[in-house]
Amino acid sequence: MSTDAFELHVNNARYLIDARDADMTLLEYLQERLDLTGTKFGCGIGVCRACTVGVRSAPGAVLEKTLACSTQLGAVAGMHVETVESLAANNVLSDLQQRFLELFAFQCGYCTPGFLTAATAMLEHIERNPVSSGDIDSMIDTWVGGNLCRCSGYLKYKQAIAEVARRRLHKGMWR
């Protein structure tokens, strides 16, 4: 790999990034270069969290939520990014996506990708470090409490996330 480029993995695909693009935001790269438009631009300063994606420092590392609108590409060089487009497998929604749909947890849906990716990271953290069922609500507040929804869909979002977390916890199923 040339020193004029760095590697980035997005949804299990490897990309070689020109070093001159290191200052581009992760969101710009996802939308403009990879045509992955599920991650949304909201405020542009990381407050609304519509731009949330998951990032792993290495394969198998725990998924962390990252604000793509305020993260420069150079800051995630060599890492593994997971967008909302990665959540479904073989055209089958994840259990979290399915529960969002069943509860009609979204209205306009603009903020939904940010909620889904933040909640997915939370669920992975719980998988690796189980908590009691009684701690689920505080975990949700910690992981998605800062995500903004202009349509006020918070109750249904939190209900869907809590139901999936408790179902996985009780079944011992985390994938």
One Martini backbone bead per residue (centre of mass of N, CA, C, O) as a GRO file, in nm:
protein
  175
    1MET     BB    1   0.096   0.037   0.024
    2SER     BB    2   0.074   0.351  -0.015
    3THR     BB    3   0.141   0.665   0.135
    4ASP     BB    4  -0.103   0.791  -0.058
    5ALA     BB    5  -0.266   0.571   0.113
    6PHE     BB    6  -0.564   0.415   0.251
    7GLU     BB    7  -0.753   0.201   0.446
    8LEU     BB    8  -1.102   0.085   0.407
    9HIS     BB    9  -1.388  -0.054   0.564
   10VAL     BB   10  -1.711  -0.126   0.405
   11ASN     BB   11  -1.922  -0.358   0.446
   12ASN     BB   12  -1.676  -0.573   0.382
   13ALA     BB   13  -1.519  -0.363   0.210
   14ARG     BB   14  -1.237  -0.266   0.028
   15TYR     BB   15  -1.055   0.050   0.047
   16LEU     BB   16  -0.872   0.292  -0.135
   17ILE     BB   17  -0.742   0.595  -0.007
   18ASP     BB   18  -0.671   0.898  -0.076
   19ALA     BB   19  -0.487   1.110   0.117
   20ARG     BB   20  -0.635   1.374   0.012
   21ASP     BB   21  -0.916   1.260   0.167
   22ALA     BB   22  -0.874   1.274   0.487
   23ASP     BB   23  -1.070   1.543   0.532
   24MET     BB   24  -1.300   1.397   0.470
   25THR     BB   25  -1.590   1.289   0.543
   26LEU     BB   26  -1.745   1.001   0.599
   27LEU     BB   27  -2.017   1.085   0.481
   28GLU     BB   28  -1.920   1.183   0.208
   29TYR     BB   29  -1.798   0.916   0.120
   30LEU     BB   30  -2.044   0.737   0.137
   31GLN     BB   31  -2.227   0.911  -0.055
   32GLU     BB   32  -2.024   1.008  -0.301
   33ARG     BB   33  -1.843   0.734  -0.348
   34LEU     BB   34  -2.052   0.480  -0.253
   35ASP     BB   35  -2.368   0.529  -0.249
   36LEU     BB   36  -2.440   0.558   0.069
   37THR     BB   37  -2.763   0.688   0.187
   38GLY     BB   38  -2.853   0.599   0.479
   39THR     BB   39  -2.677   0.800   0.585
   40LYS     BB   40  -2.734   1.105   0.751
   41PHE     BB   41  -2.789   1.448   0.716
   42GLY     BB   42  -2.836   1.707   0.951
   43CYS     BB   43  -2.635   1.924   1.117
   44GLY     BB   44  -2.299   1.873   1.089
   45ILE     BB   45  -2.210   1.840   1.432
   46GLY     BB   46  -2.326   1.575   1.598
   47VAL     BB   47  -2.612   1.616   1.750
   48CYS     BB   48  -2.844   1.434   1.609
   49ARG     BB   49  -2.729   1.141   1.488
   50ALA     BB   50  -2.805   1.059   1.183
   51CYS     BB   51  -2.482   0.972   1.119
   52THR     BB   52  -2.468   0.701   1.242
   53VAL     BB   53  -2.207   0.464   1.289
   54GLY     BB   54  -2.011   0.181   1.270
   55VAL     BB   55  -1.696   0.095   1.447
   56ARG     BB   56  -1.401  -0.093   1.388
   57SER     BB   57  -1.064  -0.140   1.458
   58ALA     BB   58  -1.124  -0.452   1.405
   59PRO     BB   59  -1.173  -0.755   1.355
   60GLY     BB   60  -1.394  -0.833   1.627
   61ALA     BB   61  -1.441  -0.581   1.735
   62VAL     BB   62  -1.609  -0.361   1.888
   63LEU     BB   63  -1.884  -0.173   1.839
   64GLU     BB   64  -1.887   0.171   1.750
   65LYS     BB   65  -2.008   0.477   1.768
   66THR     BB   66  -2.027   0.717   1.488
   67LEU     BB   67  -1.986   1.045   1.354
   68ALA     BB   68  -1.978   1.105   1.015
   69CYS     BB   69  -1.993   1.429   0.993
   70SER     BB   70  -1.726   1.457   1.218
   71THR     BB   71  -1.550   1.241   1.058
   72GLN     BB   72  -1.256   1.174   0.941
   73LEU     BB   73  -1.107   0.954   0.741
   74GLY     BB   74  -0.828   0.947   0.885
   75ALA     BB   75  -0.958   0.845   1.167
   76VAL     BB   76  -1.045   0.549   1.005
   77ALA     BB   77  -0.799   0.422   0.930
   78GLY     BB   78  -0.826   0.068   0.894
   79MET     BB   79  -1.116   0.041   0.943
   80HIS     BB   80  -1.460  -0.071   1.030
   81VAL     BB   81  -1.751   0.001   0.858
   82GLU     BB   82  -2.103   0.035   0.958
   83THR     BB   83  -2.401   0.048   0.804
   84VAL     BB   84  -2.733   0.021   0.754
   85GLU     BB   85  -2.685  -0.167   0.499
   86SER     BB   86  -2.557  -0.410   0.692
   87LEU     BB   87  -2.800  -0.535   0.864
   88ALA     BB   88  -2.886  -0.693   0.640
   89ALA     BB   89  -2.936  -1.041   0.531
   90ASN     BB   90  -3.027  -1.164   0.247
   91ASN     BB   91  -3.290  -0.973   0.252
   92VAL     BB   92  -3.290  -0.971   0.575
   93LEU     BB   93  -3.388  -0.848   0.846
   94SER     BB   94  -3.325  -0.755   1.130
   95ASP     BB   95  -3.468  -0.773   1.432
   96LEU     BB   96  -3.464  -0.467   1.469
   97GLN     BB   97  -3.586  -0.378   1.203
   98GLN     BB   98  -3.846  -0.544   1.232
   99ARG     BB   99  -3.948  -0.403   1.491
  100PHE     BB  100  -3.967  -0.122   1.377
  101LEU     BB  101  -4.178  -0.200   1.166
  102GLU     BB  102  -4.401  -0.328   1.347
  103LEU     BB  103  -4.418  -0.046   1.527
  104PHE     BB  104  -4.378   0.204   1.371
  105ALA     BB  105  -4.120   0.383   1.485
  106PHE     BB  106  -4.157   0.558   1.236
  107GLN     BB  107  -4.216   0.826   1.019
  108CYS     BB  108  -4.009   0.957   0.815
  109GLY     BB  109  -3.699   0.810   0.878
  110TYR     BB  110  -3.437   0.987   0.891
  111CYS     BB  111  -3.326   0.879   1.187
  112THR     BB  112  -3.319   0.564   1.181
  113PRO     BB  113  -3.022   0.485   1.116
  114GLY     BB  114  -2.906   0.598   1.383
  115PHE     BB  115  -3.066   0.420   1.574
  116LEU     BB  116  -2.982   0.143   1.460
  117THR     BB  117  -2.669   0.168   1.493
  118ALA     BB  118  -2.662   0.233   1.794
  119ALA     BB  119  -2.825  -0.020   1.885
  120THR     BB  120  -2.633  -0.229   1.766
  121ALA     BB  121  -2.395  -0.155   1.946
  122MET     BB  122  -2.535  -0.206   2.211
  123LEU     BB  123  -2.602  -0.509   2.164
  124GLU     BB  124  -2.304  -0.591   2.146
  125HIS     BB  125  -2.223  -0.505   2.429
  126ILE     BB  126  -2.424  -0.694   2.573
  127GLU     BB  127  -2.314  -0.956   2.459
  128ARG     BB  128  -2.023  -0.913   2.594
  129ASN     BB  129  -2.187  -0.752   2.850
  130PRO     BB  130  -2.404  -0.850   3.040
  131VAL     BB  131  -2.727  -0.763   3.151
  132SER     BB  132  -2.992  -0.678   3.299
  133SER     BB  133  -3.314  -0.620   3.229
  134GLY     BB  134  -3.321  -0.355   3.415
  135ASP     BB  135  -3.077  -0.210   3.233
  136ILE     BB  136  -3.183  -0.147   2.946
  137ASP     BB  137  -3.300   0.143   2.962
  138SER     BB  138  -3.027   0.281   3.037
  139MET     BB  139  -2.878   0.189   2.785
  140ILE     BB  140  -3.055   0.334   2.584
  141ASP     BB  141  -3.005   0.618   2.690
  142THR     BB  142  -2.698   0.608   2.636
  143TRP     BB  143  -2.700   0.519   2.319
  144VAL     BB  144  -2.990   0.695   2.214
  145GLY     BB  145  -3.062   0.963   2.377
  146GLY     BB  146  -2.917   1.173   2.158
  147ASN     BB  147  -3.112   1.112   1.951
  148LEU     BB  148  -3.291   1.272   1.698
  149CYS     BB  149  -3.658   1.346   1.660
  150ARG     BB  150  -3.888   1.539   1.493
  151CYS     BB  151  -4.146   1.327   1.531
  152SER     BB  152  -4.144   1.181   1.816
  153GLY     BB  153  -4.036   0.845   1.819
  154TYR     BB  154  -3.912   0.743   2.093
  155LEU     BB  155  -4.095   0.524   2.216
  156LYS     BB  156  -4.079   0.318   1.979
  157TYR     BB  157  -3.779   0.290   1.967
  158LYS     BB  158  -3.735   0.196   2.261
  159GLN     BB  159  -3.925  -0.044   2.247
  160ALA     BB  160  -3.780  -0.203   2.026
  161ILE     BB  161  -3.505  -0.225   2.162
  162ALA     BB  162  -3.599  -0.359   2.426
  163GLU     BB  163  -3.728  -0.612   2.305
  164VAL     BB  164  -3.476  -0.721   2.169
  165ALA     BB  165  -3.290  -0.731   2.413
  166ARG     BB  166  -3.472  -0.918   2.589
  167ARG     BB  167  -3.495  -1.149   2.390
  168ARG     BB  168  -3.193  -1.209   2.372
  169LEU     BB  169  -3.142  -1.248   2.674
  170HIS     BB  170  -3.352  -1.488   2.716
  171LYS     BB  171  -3.232  -1.666   2.462
  172GLY     BB  172  -2.920  -1.618   2.408
  173MET     BB  173  -2.949  -1.423   2.152
  174TRP     BB  174  -2.709  -1.225   1.928
  175ARG     BB  175  -2.791  -1.290   1.587
   0.00000   0.00000   0.00000
